[in-house]
Amino acid sequence: MEVAAFYGFSALAILAALFILFSKNLIYGAFALLLAFLGIAALFVLAGADFLGVAQIMIYVGGILVLLMFGIMLTQRAIQQEGPSRHNRVEVPITRKVWGFVIGIGIVGVLAKIIFSANFRMSGDAVSRKSTIKTIGVELMTSHLLPFEIAAILLLVALIGAAYLALNRNPAQ
């Protein structure tokens, strides 16, 4: 079952990367990037690097991808409207809705089968050997505390500098 999950998440990451490469729409490319990041995070978790998987989701999906989406949405040109009553709605054919529903149900079914067939009961000894989060946390807070705090202070200074630059903008100049 792990081999099937590995090939599935690998295919998801590769297909999403190919879609990013060949997509002409930036929004669709950003959503494909979300799928690629999630596929890579799942591969990290399957490899036993659960800390890297969680960091992948928190940093790349939660931070960088959201920033990229805001950048795309805020810098796109406004669509010229022909009149005040025009709406930017696109009619989706019913066949696409049906196929989307069928594919969505299929994906949920496959994921439910994987979740329910997995054996999540492990002894305490196996959990401590497999998880890297506790080891990394202890290392960060003991022997690597100084570099960790320096990185935190540098990020805080960068955040304060960005806020200062954003506040002192004068649109009249």
GROMACS elastic network, one bead per residue, 0.5 to 0.9 nm:
[ bonds ]
;  ai    aj funct       b0    kb
    1     4     6  0.51882   500
    1     5     6  0.63083   500
    1     6     6  0.86329   500
    1   114     6  0.76613   500
    1   117     6  0.87552   500
    1   118     6  0.82954   500
    2     5     6  0.50044   500
    2     6     6  0.60322   500
    2     7     6  0.86170   500
    2    46     6  0.76480   500
    3     7     6  0.61973   500
    3     8     6  0.84424   500
    4     7     6  0.51997   500
    4     8     6  0.59675   500
    4     9     6  0.85657   500
    5     9     6  0.60342   500
    5    10     6  0.83155   500
    5    42     6  0.89143   500
    5    43     6  0.87285   500
    5    46     6  0.82934   500
    5   114     6  0.83153   500
    6     9     6  0.53481   500
    6    10     6  0.59504   500
    6    11     6  0.84526   500
    6    42     6  0.83715   500
    6    43     6  0.66070   500
    6    46     6  0.71750   500
    7    11     6  0.59442   500
    7    12     6  0.84480   500
    8    11     6  0.51634   500
    8    12     6  0.61580   500
    8    13     6  0.87325   500
    8    39     6  0.86384   500
    9    13     6  0.61834   500
    9    14     6  0.85689   500
    9    36     6  0.89403   500
    9    38     6  0.84714   500
    9    40     6  0.73379   500
    9    42     6  0.66518   500
    9    43     6  0.65479   500
   10    13     6  0.51916   500
   10    14     6  0.61209   500
   10    15     6  0.84656   500
   10    39     6  0.66088   500
   10    40     6  0.75318   500
   10    42     6  0.89370   500
   10    43     6  0.72543   500
   11    14     6  0.51038   500
   11    15     6  0.58355   500
   11    16     6  0.82479   500
   11    39     6  0.83215   500
   12    15     6  0.53155   500
   12    16     6  0.59643   500
   12    17     6  0.84618   500
   12    35     6  0.70322   500
   12    36     6  0.66665   500
   12    38     6  0.87171   500
   12    39     6  0.58792   500
   12    40     6  0.87557   500
   13    16     6  0.52064   500
   13    17     6  0.60863   500
   13    18     6  0.86523   500
   13    32     6  0.89337   500
   13    33     6  0.87081   500
   13    35     6  0.66706   500
   13    37     6  0.72491   500
   13    38     6  0.77324   500
   13    40     6  0.62919   500
   14    17     6  0.50497   500
   14    18     6  0.61857   500
   14    19     6  0.85799   500
   14    36     6  0.72267   500
   14    39     6  0.86611   500
   15    18     6  0.50364   500
   15    19     6  0.61003   500
   15    20     6  0.85941   500
   15    32     6  0.86885   500
   15    36     6  0.80240   500
   16    20     6  0.61869   500
   16    21     6  0.86019   500
   16    29     6  0.84855   500
   16    31     6  0.88139   500
   16    32     6  0.50521   500
   16    33     6  0.65387   500
   16    34     6  0.84021   500
   16    35     6  0.61113   500
   16    36     6  0.52665   500
   16    39     6  0.88127   500
   17    20     6  0.50421   500
   17    21     6  0.62269   500
   17    22     6  0.88169   500
   17    29     6  0.88366   500
   17    32     6  0.71042   500
   17    33     6  0.69475   500
   17    35     6  0.86356   500
   17    36     6  0.61950   500
   18    22     6  0.62687   500
   18    23     6  0.83512   500
   18    32     6  0.89598   500
   19    22     6  0.52813   500
   19    23     6  0.56097   500
   19    28     6  0.85836   500
   19    29     6  0.68983   500
   19    32     6  0.66023   500
   19    33     6  0.87390   500
   20    23     6  0.53283   500
   20    24     6  0.84321   500
   20    26     6  0.85654   500
   20    28     6  0.78255   500
   20    30     6  0.75289   500
   20    31     6  0.87544   500
   20    32     6  0.60365   500
   20    33     6  0.67013   500
   21    24     6  0.85760   500
   21    29     6  0.79574   500
   22    29     6  0.86396   500
   23    26     6  0.73642   500
   23    28     6  0.71240   500
   23    29     6  0.59769   500
   24    28     6  0.81833   500
   24    29     6  0.76894   500
   25    28     6  0.54528   500
   25    29     6  0.62186   500
   25    30     6  0.87714   500
   26    30     6  0.61262   500
   26    31     6  0.86951   500
   26    69     6  0.89200   500
   26    72     6  0.71745   500
   27    30     6  0.50714   500
   27    31     6  0.63579   500
   27    32     6  0.86188   500
   27    69     6  0.73024   500
   27    72     6  0.72362   500
   27    73     6  0.81777   500
   28    31     6  0.51269   500
   28    32     6  0.61457   500
   28    33     6  0.85327   500
   29    33     6  0.61084   500
   29    34     6  0.86935   500
   30    34     6  0.63981   500
   30    35     6  0.88954   500
   30    65     6  0.72572   500
   30    68     6  0.75486   500
   30    69     6  0.67599   500
   30    72     6  0.88489   500
   31    35     6  0.66045   500
   31    36     6  0.87835   500
   31    65     6  0.87769   500
   31    69     6  0.87874   500
   32    35     6  0.50513   500
   32    36     6  0.62488   500
   32    37     6  0.86509   500
   33    37     6  0.60971   500
   33    38     6  0.85240   500
   33    61     6  0.87688   500
   33    65     6  0.77827   500
   34    37     6  0.51781   500
   34    38     6  0.61956   500
   34    39     6  0.85912   500
   34    60     6  0.86082   500
   34    61     6  0.63890   500
   34    65     6  0.70922   500
   35    38     6  0.50845   500
   35    39     6  0.60551   500
   35    40     6  0.85804   500
   36    39     6  0.50814   500
   36    40     6  0.61878   500
   36    41     6  0.85712   500
   37    40     6  0.51593   500
   37    41     6  0.61107   500
   37    42     6  0.86069   500
   37    56     6  0.70584   500
   37    57     6  0.71203   500
   37    60     6  0.70819   500
   37    61     6  0.67231   500
   38    42     6  0.61388   500
   38    43     6  0.86216   500
   38    53     6  0.86158   500
   38    56     6  0.79276   500
   38    57     6  0.67669   500
   38    61     6  0.77930   500
   39    42     6  0.51073   500
   39    43     6  0.62931   500
   39    44     6  0.87581   500
   40    44     6  0.62951   500
   40    45     6  0.87456   500
   40    53     6  0.76283   500
   40    56     6  0.78699   500
   41    44     6  0.50471   500
   41    45     6  0.63681   500
   41    46     6  0.87034   500
   41    50     6  0.84256   500
   41    52     6  0.72783   500
   41    54     6  0.70104   500
   41    55     6  0.82550   500
   41    56     6  0.56710   500
   41    57     6  0.64840   500
   42    45     6  0.50606   500
   42    46     6  0.61770   500
   42    47     6  0.86093   500
   42    50     6  0.87706   500
   42    53     6  0.64238   500
   43    47     6  0.61339   500
   43    48     6  0.87436   500
   43    49     6  0.86882   500
   43    53     6  0.76391   500
   44    47     6  0.50934   500
   44    48     6  0.64884   500
   44    49     6  0.51900   500
   44    50     6  0.62591   500
   44    51     6  0.83223   500
   44    52     6  0.62616   500
   44    53     6  0.50048   500
   44    54     6  0.87383   500
   44    56     6  0.86780   500
   45    48     6  0.52128   500
   45    49     6  0.53079   500
   45    51     6  0.79141   500
   45    52     6  0.75866   500
   45    53     6  0.54080   500
   45    54     6  0.82002   500
   46    49     6  0.73985   500
   46    50     6  0.78783   500
   46    53     6  0.89592   500
   47    50     6  0.79168   500
   48    51     6  0.86361   500
   48   130     6  0.62620   500
   48   131     6  0.69763   500
   48   132     6  0.76320   500
   49    52     6  0.54603   500
   49    53     6  0.64575   500
   49    54     6  0.89401   500
   49   130     6  0.84138   500
   49   131     6  0.74288   500
   49   132     6  0.63576   500
   49   133     6  0.84420   500
   50    54     6  0.62121   500
   50    55     6  0.84671   500
   50   130     6  0.87042   500
   50   131     6  0.66082   500
   50   132     6  0.64548   500
   50   133     6  0.69615   500
   51    54     6  0.52262   500
   51    55     6  0.60287   500
   51    56     6  0.84457   500
   51   131     6  0.79935   500
   51   132     6  0.61579   500
   51   133     6  0.52955   500
   51   136     6  0.80040   500
   52    56     6  0.58826   500
   52    57     6  0.85972   500
   52   132     6  0.89120   500
   52   133     6  0.88970   500
   53    56     6  0.50349   500
   53    57     6  0.64207   500
   53    58     6  0.87095   500
   54    57     6  0.52030   500
   54    58     6  0.61063   500
   54    59     6  0.84324   500
   55    58     6  0.50492   500
   55    59     6  0.56732   500
   55    60     6  0.77504   500
   56    59     6  0.55157   500
   56    60     6  0.54344   500
   56    61     6  0.69657   500
   56    62     6  0.87095   500
   57    60     6  0.56855   500
   57    62     6  0.62644   500
   57    63     6  0.87482   500
   58    61     6  0.58589   500
   58    63     6  0.67560   500
   59    62     6  0.54550   500
   59    63     6  0.51042   500
   59    64     6  0.64855   500
   59    65     6  0.85809   500
   60    63     6  0.54894   500
   60    65     6  0.58930   500
   60    66     6  0.84310   500
   61    64     6  0.61629   500
   61    65     6  0.50511   500
   61    66     6  0.67941   500
   62    65     6  0.64631   500
   62    66     6  0.61307   500
   62    67     6  0.86486   500
   63    66     6  0.54141   500
   63    67     6  0.61416   500
   63    68     6  0.86258   500
   64    67     6  0.50740   500
   64    68     6  0.60851   500
   64    69     6  0.86206   500
   65    69     6  0.61058   500
   65    70     6  0.85958   500
   66    69     6  0.50724   500
   66    70     6  0.62350   500
   66    71     6  0.85623   500
   67    70     6  0.51475   500
   67    71     6  0.61239   500
   67    72     6  0.86351   500
   68    72     6  0.61516   500
   68    73     6  0.85848   500
   69    72     6  0.50897   500
   69    73     6  0.60918   500
   69    74     6  0.84711   500
   70    73     6  0.51137   500
   70    74     6  0.58978   500
   70    75     6  0.84013   500
   71    74     6  0.52817   500
   71    75     6  0.60247   500
   71    76     6  0.85124   500
   72    75     6  0.54611   500
   72    76     6  0.61486   500
   73    76     6  0.57175   500
   73    77     6  0.89342   500
   74    77     6  0.84296   500
   76    79     6  0.89148   500
   77    80     6  0.89223   500
   78    81     6  0.87590   500
   79    88     6  0.88498   500
   81    84     6  0.72732   500
   81    85     6  0.88975   500
   81    86     6  0.66598   500
   81    87     6  0.83633   500
   81    88     6  0.85733   500
   82    85     6  0.83853   500
   82    86     6  0.66538   500
   83    86     6  0.55385   500
   84    87     6  0.83624   500
   86    89     6  0.88333   500
   87    90     6  0.89276   500
   92    95     6  0.83902   500
   92    96     6  0.68020   500
   92    97     6  0.72048   500
   93    96     6  0.55621   500
   93    97     6  0.67817   500
   94    97     6  0.50510   500
   94    98     6  0.62091   500
   94    99     6  0.86254   500
   95    98     6  0.50909   500
   95    99     6  0.60947   500
   95   100     6  0.84074   500
   96    99     6  0.51188   500
   96   100     6  0.58801   500
   96   101     6  0.84292   500
   97   100     6  0.50671   500
   97   101     6  0.61136   500
   97   102     6  0.86193   500
   98   101     6  0.51330   500
   98   102     6  0.61732   500
   98   103     6  0.86054   500
   99   102     6  0.50340   500
   99   103     6  0.60100   500
   99   104     6  0.83531   500
  100   103     6  0.52264   500
  100   104     6  0.59598   500
  100   105     6  0.85449   500
  101   104     6  0.50702   500
  101   105     6  0.61284   500
  101   106     6  0.85350   500
  102   105     6  0.52120   500
  102   106     6  0.61490   500
  102   107     6  0.87238   500
  103   107     6  0.61907   500
  103   108     6  0.86110   500
  104   107     6  0.51887   500
  104   108     6  0.62058   500
  104   109     6  0.85408   500
  105   108     6  0.50936   500
  105   109     6  0.60433   500
  105   110     6  0.86653   500
  106   109     6  0.50208   500
  106   110     6  0.62254   500
  106   111     6  0.86324   500
  107   110     6  0.51809   500
  107   111     6  0.61527   500
  107   112     6  0.84682   500
  108   111     6  0.51715   500
  108   112     6  0.59648   500
  108   113     6  0.85242   500
  109   112     6  0.50657   500
  109   113     6  0.61103   500
  109   114     6  0.86520   500
  110   113     6  0.51033   500
  110   114     6  0.62939   500
  110   115     6  0.86940   500
  111   114     6  0.50834   500
  111   115     6  0.61437   500
  111   116     6  0.85843   500
  112   115     6  0.50720   500
  112   116     6  0.60089   500
  112   117     6  0.83946   500
  113   116     6  0.52818   500
  113   117     6  0.59511   500
  113   118     6  0.84727   500
  114   117     6  0.53034   500
  114   118     6  0.60948   500
  115   118     6  0.53948   500
  115   119     6  0.85711   500
  116   119     6  0.81044   500
  119   122     6  0.78872   500
  122   125     6  0.80058   500
  122   126     6  0.61127   500
  122   127     6  0.64099   500
  123   126     6  0.54419   500
  123   127     6  0.64980   500
  123   128     6  0.89437   500
  124   127     6  0.52254   500
  124   128     6  0.63597   500
  124   129     6  0.88308   500
  125   128     6  0.53727   500
  125   129     6  0.64535   500
  125   130     6  0.88235   500
  126   129     6  0.52267   500
  126   130     6  0.61644   500
  126   131     6  0.86286   500
  127   130     6  0.52142   500
  127   131     6  0.60100   500
  128   131     6  0.55852   500
  128   132     6  0.80016   500
  128   134     6  0.80304   500
  129   132     6  0.77605   500
  131   134     6  0.68746   500
  131   135     6  0.78837   500
  132   135     6  0.53309   500
  132   136     6  0.61177   500
  132   137     6  0.84862   500
  133   136     6  0.52645   500
  133   137     6  0.59802   500
  133   138     6  0.85693   500
  134   137     6  0.50805   500
  134   138     6  0.61252   500
  134   139     6  0.85733   500
  135   138     6  0.52705   500
  135   139     6  0.61958   500
  135   140     6  0.86215   500
  136   139     6  0.50760   500
  136   140     6  0.60247   500
  136   141     6  0.85812   500
  137   140     6  0.51705   500
  137   141     6  0.62168   500
  137   142     6  0.85940   500
  138   141     6  0.52916   500
  138   142     6  0.60479   500
  138   143     6  0.82485   500
  139   142     6  0.52799   500
  139   143     6  0.55990   500
  139   144     6  0.59753   500
  139   145     6  0.78873   500
  140   143     6  0.64841   500
  140   145     6  0.54464   500
  140   146     6  0.88025   500
  140   147     6  0.86473   500
  140   148     6  0.67006   500
  141   144     6  0.62991   500
  141   146     6  0.87778   500
  141   148     6  0.80863   500
  142   145     6  0.55539   500
  142   146     6  0.88649   500
  143   146     6  0.79868   500
  144   147     6  0.58464   500
  144   148     6  0.62904   500
  144   149     6  0.88238   500
  145   148     6  0.50797   500
  145   149     6  0.61264   500
  145   150     6  0.86135   500
  146   149     6  0.52006   500
  146   150     6  0.61408   500
  146   151     6  0.86273   500
  147   150     6  0.50076   500
  147   151     6  0.61086   500
  147   152     6  0.85582   500
  148   151     6  0.52706   500
  148   152     6  0.63108   500
  148   153     6  0.88133   500
  149   153     6  0.61792   500
  149   154     6  0.86048   500
  150   153     6  0.51108   500
  150   154     6  0.61627   500
  150   155     6  0.86044   500
  151   154     6  0.51007   500
  151   155     6  0.61848   500
  151   156     6  0.85965   500
  152   155     6  0.51698   500
  152   156     6  0.61929   500
  152   157     6  0.87135   500
  153   157     6  0.61660   500
  153   158     6  0.85985   500
  154   157     6  0.51036   500
  154   158     6  0.61842   500
  154   159     6  0.85909   500
  155   158     6  0.50542   500
  155   159     6  0.61402   500
  155   160     6  0.86595   500
  156   159     6  0.50381   500
  156   160     6  0.62014   500
  156   161     6  0.85467   500
  157   160     6  0.51144   500
  157   161     6  0.60525   500
  157   162     6  0.85623   500
  158   161     6  0.50247   500
  158   162     6  0.61125   500
  158   163     6  0.86014   500
  159   162     6  0.51378   500
  159   163     6  0.62239   500
  159   164     6  0.86063   500
  160   163     6  0.50863   500
  160   164     6  0.61026   500
  160   165     6  0.86453   500
  161   164     6  0.50170   500
  161   165     6  0.61767   500
  161   166     6  0.85530   500
  162   165     6  0.51571   500
  162   166     6  0.61245   500
  162   167     6  0.86439   500
  163   166     6  0.50513   500
  163   167     6  0.61578   500
  163   168     6  0.87295   500
  164   167     6  0.52035   500
  164   168     6  0.62831   500
  164   169     6  0.89737   500
  165   168     6  0.53890   500
  165   169     6  0.66791   500
  166   169     6  0.58339   500
  167   170     6  0.85713   500
  169   173     6  0.89067   500
  170   173     6  0.59825   500
